[in-house]
Amino acid sequence: MTSVMIVDDHPMWREGVARDLGSRGYDVCATAADVASAVKIALATRPDVVVMDLQLGDGSGVDATREITAALPDTRVLVLSASAEQDDVLAAIKNGASGYLVKSASLDEFDDAVRRTAEGDAVFSAGLAGLLLGEYRRLDRTGPEVPRLTDRETEVLRLVARGLTAKQIATRLVLSHRTVENHVQNTLRKLQLHNRAELVRYAIENGLDTTPDTTG
C-alpha cells in the first residue's frame, strides 16, 4: 500500500484530500499544515509520496519540497496547487518536485497522479510541461543537444517527458515493455540521473519537445 502525506494549510481541504485518498486505498500516514511540521513529520514517517500545497502558513511549499527531497531521496513530492503560473511550476520542479497538479483536477486524475508519482513517473496537469519548456526557451536556457544519447533513447526520453508510461511508449514505438525500460535505464545512467522526474527536468532544460501528447 502506498503511503501518502498531505501538506496543506487549509484544514477542510487537507482532511478532504486525506479522506479521498483513503477511500482509494492509500495509506494516509500523516498530514501537516506548514513547512516546519511538514519536514519534521516527513522525516519521521518517510512516506512514499508527499502531496504538497505551495502556499503554507509559514512559507512556501517549495522550501518544504527542497528539504524533504534532499533528506529523503526515495520520497516523491507531487505538488497540488491552485496556481498554474509557470514561475510556481518551475520553482517546484527545480526544487525537487516529481510532478505538478492543479487543484481543478478531478479525483480520478488526482488518484492517477499519486499512483504514477509513487511508481516514479513525472506527472503534470495538461499544458504545464509545455509552459516550462516555453519559459526555458524565453530565457535562452535550452542548453546543448543530447549527443550522448542514441536516436531511440532521445525518442523515449521525449515521450517520458510528455507523461507517457512505459507501457504507452512501448505501444507507440512498437517495442516491448522491457526494451523501453532498458532505454530509460540506459538514459538515466548516461545522464547520471536517478529517476523519471529528473529526466523530465533534463528534457525541459535541454529544449526537448515535452508538449503533452493528446493523440491516441
C-alpha positions in Angstrom: 0.0 0.0 0.0 1.4 3.4 -1.0 1.9 5.7 2.0 0.9 9.4 1.4 1.4 12.5 3.5 -0.8 15.6 2.8 0.6 19.1 3.3 -1.9 21.9 3.1 -2.7 24.8 5.4 -6.5 24.7 5.0 -7.9 22.1 7.4 -11.0 21.3 5.4 -9.1 20.8 2.2 -6.4 18.8 3.9 -9.0 16.5 5.6 -10.9 16.1 2.3 -7.8 15.1 0.3 -6.9 12.6 3.1 -10.4 11.2 3.0 -10.5 10.9 -0.8 -7.1 9.1 -0.9 -8.0 6.8 2.0 -11.2 5.8 0.1 -9.0 4.9 -2.9 -6.8 2.5 -0.9 -3.9 4.7 0.0 -2.3 4.8 3.5 -2.6 8.4 4.5 0.2 8.2 7.2 0.4 11.9 8.1 -0.8 15.4 7.5 0.8 18.8 8.1 -0.1 22.4 7.8 3.2 24.3 7.5 6.8 24.0 6.3 8.3 23.2 9.7 5.9 20.4 10.6 5.9 19.0 7.1 9.7 18.5 7.1 9.7 17.1 10.7 6.8 14.7 10.1 8.1 13.6 6.7 11.4 12.7 8.2 9.6 10.7 10.9 7.1 8.9 8.7 9.1 8.6 5.4 6.1 8.5 3.1 6.2 7.2 -0.4 4.5 10.4 -1.7 4.0 13.8 -0.3 1.1 15.8 -1.7 2.3 19.4 -1.3 0.5 22.7 -1.5 2.6 25.7 -2.3 1.0 28.4 -0.1 1.6 27.4 3.5 1.2 29.4 6.7 4.9 29.8 7.5 6.4 29.9 4.0 6.4 28.1 0.7 5.8 24.5 -0.1 8.8 24.9 -2.4 11.0 25.2 0.7 9.5 22.1 2.2 9.8 20.2 -1.1 13.5 21.0 -1.3 14.2 19.9 2.3 12.2 16.7 2.1 13.6 15.5 -1.2 17.2 16.3 -0.1 16.8 14.3 3.1 14.6 11.5 1.7 15.6 10.8 -1.9 13.1 7.9 -2.1 10.2 10.1 -1.1 8.5 11.8 -4.1 6.6 15.1 -3.9 3.5 15.8 -6.0 2.6 19.5 -5.9 -1.2 20.1 -5.7 -1.8 23.8 -6.0 -4.4 26.3 -7.1 -1.7 28.1 -9.1 -0.8 27.2 -12.7 1.6 30.0 -13.0 4.8 29.0 -14.8 7.0 30.6 -12.2 5.4 28.4 -9.5 5.7 25.3 -11.6 9.3 26.0 -12.5 10.3 26.7 -8.9 8.6 23.4 -7.6 10.3 21.2 -10.3 13.7 22.9 -9.8 13.5 22.2 -6.1 12.7 18.5 -6.3 9.0 18.0 -7.1 8.3 15.0 -9.2 5.1 16.4 -10.6 2.6 19.3 -10.5 -1.2 19.0 -10.5 -3.7 21.9 -10.3 -6.5 21.7 -7.8 -9.1 21.8 -10.5 -8.1 18.2 -11.4 -10.8 15.5 -11.0 -10.5 12.9 -8.3 -9.7 10.3 -10.9 -6.9 12.5 -12.3 -5.6 13.0 -8.8 -5.7 9.3 -8.0 -3.8 8.5 -11.2 -1.2 11.2 -10.5 -0.5 10.0 -7.0 -0.2 6.4 -8.2 2.1 7.3 -11.1 4.2 9.5 -8.8 4.7 6.6 -6.5 5.8 4.5 -9.4 8.4 7.0 -10.4 6.6 8.8 -13.3 6.7 12.6 -13.7 3.1 13.8 -13.8 1.8 17.2 -14.9 -1.6 18.8 -15.4 -2.2 19.2 -19.1 -0.1 22.0 -20.6 2.2 22.6 -17.7 5.2 20.8 -19.2 4.8 23.0 -22.3 4.8 26.1 -20.1 8.1 25.1 -18.5 9.6 24.5 -21.9 8.4 27.8 -23.2 9.9 29.6 -20.1 13.3 27.9 -20.6 13.3 28.9 -24.3 12.3 32.5 -23.4 15.3 32.8 -21.1 17.5 31.2 -23.7 18.4 28.4 -21.3 17.8 25.5 -23.7 21.4 24.2 -23.3 23.2 21.8 -25.6 21.7 18.9 -27.6 21.9 15.4 -26.3 24.9 14.0 -28.1 25.4 11.0 -25.8 22.0 9.5 -26.4 21.0 7.4 -29.4 18.1 8.5 -31.5 15.9 5.9 -29.9 16.9 6.9 -26.4 16.2 10.5 -27.2 12.8 9.5 -28.6 11.9 7.6 -25.5 13.1 10.5 -23.3 10.8 12.9 -25.2 7.8 10.5 -24.5 8.7 10.1 -20.9 8.8 13.9 -20.5 5.4 14.1 -22.2 4.0 12.0 -19.4 3.6 8.7 -21.2 4.0 5.5 -19.2 6.5 2.8 -20.2 3.5 0.7 -21.5 2.2 3.6 -23.6 5.7 4.2 -25.0 6.1 0.6 -25.9 2.7 0.6 -27.8 3.6 3.9 -29.5 7.1 2.7 -30.7 6.1 -0.9 -31.2 8.6 -2.1 -28.7 8.4 -4.4 -25.7 7.9 -3.0 -22.3 11.3 -4.4 -21.2 13.0 -2.7 -24.2 11.5 0.7 -23.2 12.6 0.2 -19.6 16.1 -0.7 -20.8 16.2 2.5 -22.8 15.1 4.5 -19.8 17.7 2.9 -17.5 20.4 3.5 -20.1 19.4 7.1 -20.4 19.4 7.6 -16.6 22.9 6.0 -16.4 24.3 8.1 -19.3 23.0 11.4 -17.9 23.8 10.5 -14.3 20.2 11.0 -13.2 18.2 9.0 -10.7 14.5 8.9 -11.7 11.9 9.9 -14.3 11.2 13.2 -12.6 14.9 14.2 -13.2 14.6 13.0 -16.8 11.7 15.4 -17.3 13.7 18.3 -15.8 16.6 17.4 -18.1 14.4 17.3 -21.2 12.9 20.7 -20.3 16.2 22.3 -19.6 17.7 21.0 -22.8 14.8 22.1 -25.1 13.4 18.8 -26.0 9.8 18.8 -27.1 7.8 18.0 -24.0 4.4 19.2 -25.1 1.9 16.8 -23.6 0.7 14.2 -26.1 -3.0 14.4 -26.9 -3.1 11.7 -29.6 -4.1 8.1 -29.0 
